[in-house]
Amino acid sequence: MACNISPAERQAIIALIHREIVPAIGCTEPMAVSLCVARAAETLGRRPEHINVSLSANILKNAMGVGIPGTGGMIGLPIAVALGALFGKSEYGLEVLRDVTPADVEEGRRYMDSGALHIGLKQGPCDILYIEVEATAGNDRALTVIEGSHTHFTRVERNGEVLLDAHKGSGAAQGADDVKLTLKKVYEFADTAPLEEIDFILEAAEMNKKAAEKSFTGPYGHSLGRLLRKDEERRIFGNGILSEILSYTSGACDARMSGAMIPVMSNSGSGNQGVSATLPVWVYAEETHASREQMIRALMLSGLTVIYIKQSLGRLSALCGCVVASTGSSCGITYLMGGKYTEVSYAVKNMVANLAGMLCDGAKPSCALKVATSTSTAVMSAMLAMEHQCVTANEGIVDDDVDQSILNLTRIGREGMQQTDKLILEIMTTKKH
């Protein structure tokens, strides 16, 4: 198709992709908290005697039940906060704990049990993604705030002196809002951009592939990815492309949700989104012997579709991120099947019709089940699209216009499910163990 994207706009999209597709170790919510704590401790300049962490409800929800990298299976925010304070390095971003050793974990355990930490909900209105850390020692005090996106610091103070004051909506730091996308523009970019300008996307697939293969070597999470490789399961699911896609994608989720010290390439602030947007496309390309160019363009279509949908959904919501990511991978798989823009738009509508109600009840090992469910739907939606079978505007929330269909989905996740989000958090925080 003819290219209607100017060189300047193309470079802006590439810069956006580089901001939104980045490495992360572990679940991004507790790692963002650890990052904020690490910056507070660095700003304080000494070991904190007390740390007070105030979080938005969605950050708290997504950080309660997930494994923390390098801790030997420890779960939740207290150890993430302790390690961030003592050993985290904010310069590493969402890989803030990558240098942590077993001895550091033991020191972190003692610090965690010392009574120095307090973690709770932020009182009053705040961004849906909000992290505030106050660290004190003697008469010294440091304050750090992350909001809007997982690595975007908006305030840093030391002893009342403001070292950083950056409005969360300003400049390019937010990332996703400064380039206005449509599905057609996403498709056109992926299909026409010079290959040498977008082949970096292969790094994302390679990194996430290694995470999946790590999961096959041991009992990570619920071991869904490893289970799907066994003979009995292959007799049920078949020994074909779909079973390989499900195994790799859920396996990478198994590894990262259980705290494996291995990076994945995240997308729009979520590792599971990054995994679900890359591995189904990569596996399909490998299994069908697609060319290098086809793989690159399909991966780019998938990843940028996710970024586009998240522009209107927001970083966190009660809508599971796997819905968004698997919509991207369905587009990428459709492209590899030979689909053009029309078929890609059909795949999106099919996904919107099918997965709109999938809830996010926090980050945890069982996310691998949702990853597998949404990924299998991605393949099915692509197959239907290639047969020109598409859910119509007479059915549910789907609109004739594919971009409006996406907006309908994201509006439900952003506005309609707010009370659902509150109820999910209430259930999670009042369960009796």
GIFEN-V942062 format. One line per field, one symbol per residue. ss: DSSP state (~ for helix, > for strand, _ for the rest). A space follows every 50 residues. Layout:
BEGIN
ss->???
END
This chain:
BEGIN
ss->______~~~~~~~~~~~~~~__>>>__~~~~~~~~~~~~~~~~~_____> >>>>>_~~~~~~~_>_>_______>_~~~~~~~~~~~__~~~~~~_____ _~~~~~~~~~~~____>>>>>________>>>>>>>>__>>>>>>>>___ __>>>>>>__>>>>>_____~~~~________~~~~~~~~~~__~~~~__ ~~~~~~~~~~~~~~~________~~~~___~~~~~~~___~~~~~~~~~~ ~~~~~~~_____>>>_>__>~~~~~~~~~~~~~~~~~____~~~~~~~~~ ~~~~~~~~~~~~~_____>_~~~~~~~~~~~~~~~~____~~~~~~~~~~ ~~~~~___>____>__~~~~~~~~~~~~~~~~~~~~______________ _~~~~~~~~~~~~~~~_~~~~~~~~~~~~~___
END
